[in-house]
Amino acid sequence: MGRAYDNAHSRLVAGLKIALPLAALVLLSTLFLFSGRIDPSDPIPYAEVDVEELAREPRLTAPDYAGMTEDGGSLTVTAQTARPNPAGGGASATDLHARLDTAGGLGTDIRAGTGRIDPTAGLLALSGGVDVATTTGYTLHTDLLEAATDRSRLAAPGPVAGSAPFGAISAGAMLLEATGTAKDHVLVFNGGVKLIYRPQD
């Protein structure tokens, strides 16, 4: 009885040694049969990149800038793309996000469609619709915002409008800068300031 079992087991093992590799070969053949055929004449998927345009207009993807200001603050800037200006004067960028943190703890988030950064001149000029949000509760919108890269300073030379912790506000210009010490900053609105006071519940 034991010998008959051993013979059957041996035959089974011997059969599996042949059947399993054949099954694997059939599966592999089926995989290649139903997979798409590669045409050597087809373009490479990444061939849509215009190499000549890149050579003519070099650009950086997802660049970032980070620096400390002279008054102890920090400024970080990220963008979707950036192109160096051929004539100098920094680089032009799109879809920018900037964050200014002063030494006194005031944080300001800025988003803009376009901009230009020139650390040599100490200037970050944001345009294309600029949204500003401070940690003190101001949410503002303006067309142009100029930020210094060497100190904690923001200036909107044109109209600005939005919400404040105490209501809605609009003005002809806005300025955020230090007042005496590096840790004290003031946000100033001027040029026809209009305020709609909304008391908190």
Backbone hydrogen bonds, N-H to C=O, Kabsch-Sander energy under -0.5 kcal/mol:
donor,donor_aa,acceptor,acceptor_aa,energy
5,Y,1,M,-2.0
6,D,2,G,-2.4
7,N,3,R,-2.4
8,A,4,A,-2.2
9,H,5,Y,-2.7
10,S,6,D,-2.5
11,R,7,N,-2.5
12,L,8,A,-2.3
13,V,9,H,-2.5
14,A,10,S,-2.6
15,G,11,R,-2.4
16,L,12,L,-2.4
17,K,13,V,-2.0
18,I,14,A,-0.7
18,I,15,G,-0.6
19,A,15,G,-2.9
20,L,16,L,-2.4
22,L,18,I,-1.4
23,A,19,A,-2.5
24,A,20,L,-2.5
25,L,21,P,-2.1
26,V,22,L,-2.2
27,L,23,A,-2.5
28,L,24,A,-2.3
29,S,25,L,-2.3
30,T,26,V,-2.3
31,L,27,L,-2.1
32,F,28,L,-2.0
33,L,29,S,-2.0
34,F,30,T,-2.3
35,S,31,L,-1.1
39,D,37,R,-0.6
42,D,39,D,-2.2
47,A,44,I,-2.5
48,E,45,P,-0.6
49,V,46,Y,-1.4
51,V,49,V,-1.1
54,L,50,D,-2.0
55,A,51,V,-2.2
56,R,52,E,-2.1
57,E,53,E,-3.2
60,L,82,A,-3.0
62,A,80,Q,-3.1
65,Y,77,V,-3.1
67,G,75,L,-2.3
69,T,73,G,-2.5
70,E,150,D,-3.2
72,G,69,T,-1.7
74,S,101,D,-2.6
75,L,67,G,-2.9
76,T,99,R,-2.1
77,V,65,Y,-3.1
78,T,97,H,-2.5
79,A,63,P,-1.7
80,Q,94,T,-2.5
81,T,94,T,-0.8
82,A,60,L,-1.9
83,R,92,S,-3.3
85,N,90,G,-2.3
88,G,85,N,-2.3
91,A,117,I,-2.2
92,S,83,R,-2.8
93,A,115,G,-2.8
94,T,81,T,-2.0
95,D,113,G,-3.0
96,L,112,A,-2.1
97,H,78,T,-2.6
98,A,110,I,-2.9
99,R,76,T,-2.5
100,L,108,T,-2.5
101,D,74,S,-2.6
101,D,99,R,-0.5
102,T,100,L,-0.5
102,T,106,L,-2.7
105,G,102,T,-1.6
108,T,100,L,-2.4
109,D,133,A,-3.1
110,I,98,A,-2.9
111,R,131,D,-2.3
112,A,96,L,-2.0
113,G,127,S,-0.7
113,G,129,G,-0.6
114,T,127,S,-2.0
115,G,93,A,-1.7
116,R,125,A,-2.5
117,I,91,A,-2.4
118,D,123,L,-3.0
121,A,118,D,-0.6
122,G,118,D,-0.8
123,L,118,D,-2.0
124,L,147,A,-2.7
125,A,116,R,-2.9
126,L,124,L,-0.6
126,L,145,L,-3.3
127,S,114,T,-2.6
129,G,143,D,-0.6
130,V,142,T,-3.1
131,D,111,R,-2.8
131,D,129,G,-0.5
132,V,140,L,-3.0
133,A,109,D,-2.5
134,T,138,Y,-2.6
135,T,107,G,-2.4
137,G,134,T,-1.5
139,T,163,S,-2.5
140,L,132,V,-3.2
141,H,161,A,-2.5
142,T,130,V,-2.2
143,D,159,P,-0.6
145,L,126,L,-2.5
146,E,155,A,-3.3
147,A,124,L,-3.3
147,A,145,L,-0.5
148,A,153,R,-2.1
149,T,122,G,-1.0
153,R,151,R,-1.5
154,L,176,L,-2.4
155,A,146,E,-2.4
156,A,174,M,-2.6
160,V,171,A,-2.6
161,A,141,H,-2.0
162,G,169,I,-2.4
163,S,139,T,-2.7
164,A,167,G,-4.1
167,G,164,A,-1.5
168,A,196,I,-1.8
169,I,162,G,-2.7
170,S,194,K,-2.1
171,A,160,V,-2.7
172,G,190,N,-0.8
172,G,191,G,-1.1
173,A,190,N,-1.7
174,M,156,A,-2.1
175,L,188,V,-2.4
176,L,154,L,-3.2
177,E,186,V,-1.7
179,T,181,T,-0.6
179,T,184,D,-2.6
181,T,179,T,-1.8
184,D,181,T,-1.0
185,H,183,K,-0.5
186,V,177,E,-2.5
188,V,175,L,-3.5
188,V,186,V,-0.6
190,N,173,A,-1.7
194,K,170,S,-3.0
196,I,168,A,-2.8
197,Y,195,L,-0.7
198,R,166,F,-3.1
